[in-house]
Amino acid sequence: MQCRSCGTEIADKALICYKCGTATTEAKYQPAPAGRSSSRSGAIATAIALVLIVLLAVYLGRRPGGDTPSLVTYGAVAVAVVIVGLRAYARRRR
């Protein structure tokens, strides 16, 4: 058999040409196209989540009956930190 690229004589069962490296047959399986998800949509989702947390904290602070309980404030900050942390972790894994 001859290489279809360089014309070198190669074995009939060869998978690639030993001289130029060209494959002797077409690949059976084509790799899936690597679609990159838009990081912009992830950033928008993160921003919306953070804004909702801030609005919830402001709403709870304006409730009749006094200030926002410190537990709610700490909880809102903790949730915001977790969201930002998960977003940073997901970015590193790409």
DONU-474730 format. One line per 4 residues: number of its first residue (from 0); for each residue z, x, y of N, C-alpha, C. Coordinates in nm, 3 decimals, padded with zeros to 5 digits. Last residue first. Layout:
NUM) Z/X/Y/Z/X/Y/Z/X/Y ~ ...
This chain:
93) 03.415/-01.206/02.503/03.269/-01.217/02.507/03.204/-01.084/02.497 ~ 03.685/-01.160/02.531/03.632/-01.174/02.395/03.480/-01.182/02.393 ~ 03.738/-01.169/02.801/03.739/-01.039/02.733/03.677/-01.046/02.595 ~ 03.734/-01.444/02.850/03.633/-01.357/02.911/03.625/-01.224/02.840
89) 03.962/-01.531/02.718/03.831/-01.576/02.671/03.719/-01.490/02.728 ~ 04.159/-01.411/02.878/04.145/-01.373/02.738/04.009/-01.412/02.683 ~ 04.122/-01.551/03.118/04.099/-01.406/03.115/04.081/-01.358/02.972 ~ 04.194/-01.809/03.028/04.060/-01.784/03.083/04.027/-01.635/03.079
85) 04.458/-01.770/02.961/04.362/-01.806/02.857/04.219/-01.783/02.903 ~ 04.561/-01.714/03.220/04.568/-01.615/03.112/04.469/-01.644/03.001 ~ 04.520/-01.954/03.354/04.452/-01.833/03.403/04.452/-01.726/03.293 ~ 04.686/-02.119/03.195/04.543/-02.148/03.211/04.467/-02.024/03.255
81) 04.938/-01.996/03.229/04.878/-02.005/03.096/04.727/-02.031/03.106 ~ 04.978/-02.034/03.504/04.969/-01.898/03.450/04.904/-01.898/03.313 ~ 04.993/-02.315/03.511/04.887/-02.245/03.584/04.869/-02.104/03.531 ~ 05.224/-02.356/03.359/05.096/-02.410/03.312/04.979/-02.340/03.381
77) 05.413/-02.231/03.527/05.390/-02.181/03.391/05.256/-02.230/03.336 ~ 05.402/-02.393/03.754/05.364/-02.252/03.764/05.333/-02.195/03.626 ~ 05.497/-02.632/03.643/05.363/-02.627/03.702/05.314/-02.484/03.713 ~ 05.758/-02.552/03.566/05.661/-02.597/03.466/05.518/-02.591/03.517
73) 05.875/-02.497/03.809/05.858/-02.389/03.713/05.756/-02.426/03.606 ~ 05.869/-02.762/03.910/05.802/-02.653/03.980/05.774/-02.537/03.885 ~ 06.027/-02.896/03.725/05.888/-02.936/03.742/05.810/-02.825/03.811 ~ 06.273/-02.765/03.765/06.210/-02.760/03.634/06.062/-02.798/03.643
69) 06.348/-02.834/04.021/06.302/-02.697/03.997/06.234/-02.684/03.861 ~ 06.219/-03.144/04.143/06.313/-03.071/04.059/06.258/-02.932/04.026 ~ 06.130/-03.181/04.477/06.081/-03.164/04.341/06.186/-03.092/04.259 ~ 06.365/-03.373/04.673/06.278/-03.260/04.644/06.230/-03.262/04.499
65) 06.388/-03.733/04.703/06.424/-03.593/04.725/06.318/-03.493/04.688 ~ 06.327/-03.995/04.696/06.442/-03.951/04.617/06.467/-03.803/04.627 ~ 05.989/-04.060/04.662/06.116/-04.097/04.725/06.231/-04.052/04.635 ~ 05.778/-03.774/04.628/05.837/-03.896/04.573/05.963/-03.931/04.648
61) 05.681/-03.536/04.700/05.685/-03.641/04.803/05.739/-03.773/04.751 ~ 05.679/-03.382/04.472/05.765/-03.340/04.583/05.779/-03.448/04.689 ~ 05.486/-03.502/04.317/05.625/-03.511/04.272/05.722/-03.470/04.383 ~ 05.263/-03.426/04.471/05.298/-03.568/04.453/05.444/-03.583/04.411
57) 05.268/-03.148/04.436/05.284/-03.205/04.570/05.325/-03.351/04.560 ~ 05.222/-03.132/04.158/05.346/-03.078/04.214/05.373/-03.135/04.354 ~ 04.968/-03.248/04.147/05.079/-03.311/04.075/05.212/-03.262/04.131 ~ 04.821/-03.062/04.294/04.834/-03.200/04.344/04.949/-03.273/04.275
53) 04.843/-02.840/04.121/04.900/-02.834/04.256/04.920/-02.975/04.312 ~ 04.703/-02.939/03.901/04.843/-02.900/03.887/04.911/-02.896/04.023 ~ 04.449/-02.976/04.012/04.523/-03.092/03.962/04.671/-03.060/03.945 ~ 04.383/-02.710/04.066/04.398/-02.804/04.176/04.476/-02.927/04.131
49) 04.363/-02.611/03.802/04.466/-02.558/03.892/04.490/-02.652/04.011 ~ 04.145/-02.760/03.707/04.276/-02.771/03.643/04.387/-02.722/03.734 ~ 03.943/-02.671/03.880/03.982/-02.812/03.880/04.120/-02.830/03.818 ~ 03.930/-02.401/03.804/03.967/-02.437/03.941/04.013/-02.582/03.948
45) 03.843/-02.426/03.538/03.972/-02.364/03.568/04.020/-02.403/03.708 ~ 03.593/-02.542/03.578/03.695/-02.614/03.502/03.834/-02.558/03.529 ~ 03.468/-02.336/03.718/03.486/-02.466/03.783/03.594/-02.545/03.712 ~ 03.462/-02.141/03.524/03.537/-02.116/03.647/03.565/-02.247/03.720
41) 03.294/-02.259/03.338/03.432/-02.228/03.301/03.518/-02.205/03.423 ~ 03.059/-02.267/03.483/03.120/-02.394/03.443/03.264/-02.373/03.401 ~ 03.010/-01.993/03.507/03.035/-02.073/03.628/03.102/-02.205/03.592 ~ 02.940/-01.895/03.274/03.077/-01.865/03.315/03.113/-01.946/03.439
37) 02.754/-02.063/03.041/02.766/-02.037/03.184/02.912/-02.011/03.220 ~ 02.698/-01.893/02.744/02.749/-02.009/02.815/02.772/-01.970/02.960 ~ 02.406/-01.759/02.623/02.529/-01.731/02.697/02.573/-01.858/02.767 ~ 02.267/-01.760/02.315/02.279/-01.837/02.438/02.411/-01.807/02.504
33) 02.077/-01.584/02.122/02.210/-01.568/02.182/02.213/-01.640/02.316 ~ 01.911/-01.741/01.860/01.905/-01.694/01.999/02.045/-01.693/02.058 ~ 01.973/-01.613/01.535/01.984/-01.724/01.629/01.978/-01.670/01.771 ~ 01.733/-01.409/01.369/01.865/-01.429/01.428/01.862/-01.545/01.529
29) 01.542/-01.530/01.097/01.541/-01.483/01.235/01.681/-01.505/01.293 ~ 01.482/-01.438/00.774/01.573/-01.511/00.862/01.568/-01.448/01.000 ~ 01.282/-01.277/00.670/01.299/-01.414/00.620/01.381/-01.498/00.717 ~ 01.056/-01.076/00.859/01.194/-01.109/00.824/01.202/-01.254/00.777
25) 00.750/-00.966/00.712/00.822/-01.038/00.817/00.962/-01.071/00.768 ~ 00.716/-00.633/00.578/00.704/-00.779/00.571/00.777/-00.840/00.690 ~ 00.756/-00.372/00.646/00.634/-00.404/00.572/00.611/-00.553/00.561 ~ 00.856/-00.243/00.964/00.882/-00.326/00.848/00.751/-00.363/00.780
21) 00.822/00.095/01.068/00.778/-00.043/01.080/00.809/-00.119/00.952 ~ 00.876/00.366/01.055/00.988/00.273/01.056/00.951/00.127/01.070 ~ 00.694/00.575/01.028/00.709/00.515/01.161/00.823/00.413/01.171 ~ 00.749/00.679/00.764/00.701/00.764/00.872/00.729/00.703/01.010
17) 00.827/00.490/00.583/00.913/00.607/00.599/00.872/00.694/00.717 ~ 00.823/00.150/00.655/00.743/00.271/00.647/00.833/00.391/00.672 ~ 01.030/-00.064/00.456/00.987/-00.009/00.583/00.902/00.115/00.557 ~ 01.035/-00.142/00.193/01.070/-00.241/00.294/01.028/-00.198/00.433
13) 00.824/-00.083/-00.085/00.893/-00.032/00.034/00.919/-00.146/00.133 ~ 00.681/-00.136/-00.310/00.807/-00.209/-00.292/00.884/-00.165/-00.168 ~ 00.461/00.037/-00.297/00.437/-00.107/-00.293/00.565/-00.187/-00.266 ~ 00.499/00.320/-00.075/00.520/00.253/-00.204/00.502/00.102/-00.188
9) 00.234/00.411/00.156/00.374/00.393/00.120/00.383/00.318/-00.012 ~ 00.023/00.594/00.358/00.035/00.537/00.224/00.184/00.531/00.188 ~ -00.010/00.503/00.703/00.042/00.594/00.602/00.053/00.522/00.468 ~ -00.080/00.336/00.913/-00.179/00.362/00.810/-00.135/00.458/00.701
5) 00.087/00.243/01.112/00.036/00.380/01.125/-00.065/00.419/01.018 ~ 00.106/-00.041/01.058/00.115/00.014/01.192/00.049/00.152/01.204 ~ 00.093/-00.108/00.797/00.005/-00.183/00.887/00.008/-00.128/01.029 ~ 00.075/00.131/00.545/00.152/00.077/00.657/00.056/00.008/00.753
1) -00.066/00.045/00.227/-00.071/00.120/00.352/00.012/00.050/00.459 ~ 00.000/00.085/-00.117/00.000/00.000/00.000/00.000/00.090/00.124
